[in-house]
Structure formats: C-alpha cells, structure tokens
Amino acid sequence: QVQLVESGGGLVQAGGSLRLSCAASGGTISRYFMGWFRQAPGKEREFVAAIRWSGGNTAYADFVKDRFTVSGDNAKNTVYMQMNSLKPEDTAVYYCAAGLKPLGYGLGYLPHEYDYWGQGTQVTVSS
C-alpha cells in the first residue's frame, strides 16, 4: 500500500510561485509513475503533470507548460511541482497520485490510470 502526502499549497498573488511536494511511502516507489491533478469547484479533476521515477520522463498539460516543472527526488521518495507565474485560474485543490504500470506503458493522463491518491492541497491564486 502506497501512502501519498501533499504539502506546499497556500494563498499567493497572481504572478507568484509555489512549490508542491508529494511524499510517498510504502511499496516500491520506483516502479510507479507519479502525477499531479487538480480540481476546481464545480469542475472535473484534470491532469496537470506527470513524471516517471525511472528515466525522469515528464509530461505537462498545455495550460501549464513553461510555468510548472515537475521533478523527483528518489532518495527522499518525494515528487515536487514548482509552479511559477500563477494565475487565478490555477486555483484548485491539487492532488498527487501514483500509478503502477510497466515502463512501456508510458505516463498516465487520466485519473483511472492511477492507483493511489493523496488527500490534496489547496492552492488559491488571488488577482
């Protein structure tokens, strides 16, 4: 069983930055790919970014390219997402997720491709 704990959310002004962290424990973390999703009130959960522990392959949603960067620290079993140039429309609860799929599967872009989820952390961007 994998446990995921997010942190780093908060209130920031438009144009500001935040760094989210997702600490993973249990299981063999290196076998997973890790993803970040977000969900705003009244909206569906949407893909933000993903990373493979092995190889460091990354993927981003178009609306965060060149603003968000996902990275991983294998020694700490932690994934980070640096969020720069934040916009009010980035306001949402951000979730970390882990997907156990073979390397050839690639990265996951849909919630059902992930097996474990964190509790979420609120990010609020004021205008």
C-alpha positions as CSV (number, residue, x, y, z in Angstrom):
1,Q,0.0,0.0,0.0
2,V,1.4,3.4,-1.0
3,Q,0.7,6.5,1.0
4,L,1.0,9.9,-0.5
5,V,1.1,13.2,1.4
6,E,1.0,16.5,-0.3
7,S,2.1,19.8,1.1
8,G,3.1,23.3,0.0
9,G,-0.3,24.7,-1.0
10,G,-1.4,28.1,0.1
11,L,-2.6,31.6,-0.9
12,V,-0.5,33.5,-3.4
13,Q,-1.0,36.6,-5.6
14,A,-1.2,36.3,-9.4
15,G,2.3,36.1,-10.8
16,G,3.7,34.4,-7.7
17,S,5.1,30.9,-7.2
18,L,4.5,27.9,-5.0
19,R,6.2,24.5,-4.8
20,L,4.1,21.5,-4.0
21,S,5.6,18.4,-2.5
22,C,4.3,14.8,-2.5
23,A,6.0,12.4,-0.1
24,A,5.5,8.8,-0.9
25,S,5.8,5.8,1.4
26,G,5.1,2.0,1.2
27,G,5.6,-0.2,-1.7
28,T,8.4,0.0,-4.3
29,I,8.0,3.7,-5.3
30,S,10.5,3.4,-8.2
31,R,8.0,1.2,-10.1
32,Y,5.4,3.9,-10.3
33,F,4.8,7.0,-12.4
34,M,3.6,10.0,-10.4
35,G,1.1,12.5,-11.5
36,W,-0.4,15.8,-10.4
37,F,-4.1,16.6,-11.0
38,R,-6.2,19.5,-9.9
39,Q,-9.9,20.0,-9.3
40,A,-11.6,23.4,-9.0
41,P,-15.1,23.8,-7.5
42,G,-17.7,22.5,-9.9
43,K,-15.2,21.1,-12.4
44,E,-13.8,17.7,-13.1
45,R,-10.4,16.6,-11.9
46,E,-7.9,17.4,-14.6
47,F,-4.3,16.3,-15.5
48,V,-1.6,18.8,-14.7
49,A,1.8,16.9,-15.0
50,A,3.4,13.5,-14.6
51,I,6.9,12.0,-14.1
52,R,8.4,8.6,-14.3
53,W,10.8,7.8,-11.4
54,S,12.8,5.7,-13.8
55,G,14.2,7.8,-16.6
56,G,12.6,11.0,-15.4
57,N,10.2,11.3,-18.4
58,T,7.8,14.1,-17.9
59,A,4.5,15.4,-19.4
60,Y,2.5,18.5,-18.9
61,A,-0.9,19.8,-19.7
62,D,-0.8,22.6,-22.3
63,F,-2.1,25.2,-19.8
64,V,0.9,24.8,-17.5
65,K,3.7,24.3,-20.0
66,D,6.6,26.7,-19.4
67,R,5.1,27.6,-16.0
68,F,5.2,24.4,-14.0
69,T,8.0,22.0,-13.6
70,V,7.7,18.5,-12.0
71,S,10.7,16.7,-10.6
72,G,11.5,13.8,-8.3
73,D,14.0,13.0,-5.5
74,N,14.3,9.3,-5.4
75,A,16.4,9.4,-2.2
76,K,13.5,11.1,-0.4
77,N,10.7,9.4,-2.3
78,T,9.3,12.8,-3.0
79,V,7.9,14.5,-6.1
80,Y,7.8,18.2,-6.5
81,M,5.9,20.6,-8.7
82,Q,7.3,24.1,-9.0
83,M,4.6,26.4,-10.0
84,N,5.6,29.8,-11.4
85,S,3.6,32.7,-13.0
86,L,0.5,31.5,-11.2
87,K,-2.9,32.7,-12.5
88,P,-6.2,33.0,-10.7
89,E,-7.5,30.1,-12.9
90,D,-4.9,27.9,-11.3
91,T,-6.9,28.0,-8.1
92,A,-7.9,24.4,-7.2
93,V,-7.2,21.5,-4.9
94,Y,-4.0,19.8,-6.2
95,Y,-3.7,16.0,-5.9
96,C,-0.7,13.8,-6.1
97,A,-1.2,10.3,-7.5
98,A,0.9,7.2,-8.1
99,G,0.3,4.7,-11.0
100,L,1.7,1.2,-11.1
101,K,2.2,0.4,-14.7
102,P,5.2,-1.2,-16.6
103,L,7.8,1.1,-18.1
104,G,6.5,0.5,-21.6
105,Y,3.1,2.0,-20.6
106,G,4.4,5.5,-20.6
107,L,2.8,8.1,-18.4
108,G,-0.8,8.4,-17.2
109,Y,-3.0,11.3,-18.2
110,L,-6.3,10.1,-16.8
111,P,-7.4,9.6,-13.2
112,H,-8.3,5.9,-13.7
113,E,-4.7,5.2,-14.7
114,Y,-3.6,5.9,-11.1
115,D,-3.8,3.5,-8.2
116,Y,-3.1,5.7,-5.2
117,W,-4.0,9.3,-4.3
118,G,-3.1,11.9,-1.7
119,Q,-5.5,13.9,0.2
120,G,-4.9,17.1,-1.8
121,T,-3.6,20.5,-1.0
122,Q,-5.4,23.8,-1.7
123,V,-3.8,26.4,-4.0
124,T,-5.5,29.8,-4.2
125,V,-4.3,32.5,-6.5
126,S,-5.7,36.0,-5.9
127,S,-5.9,38.6,-8.7
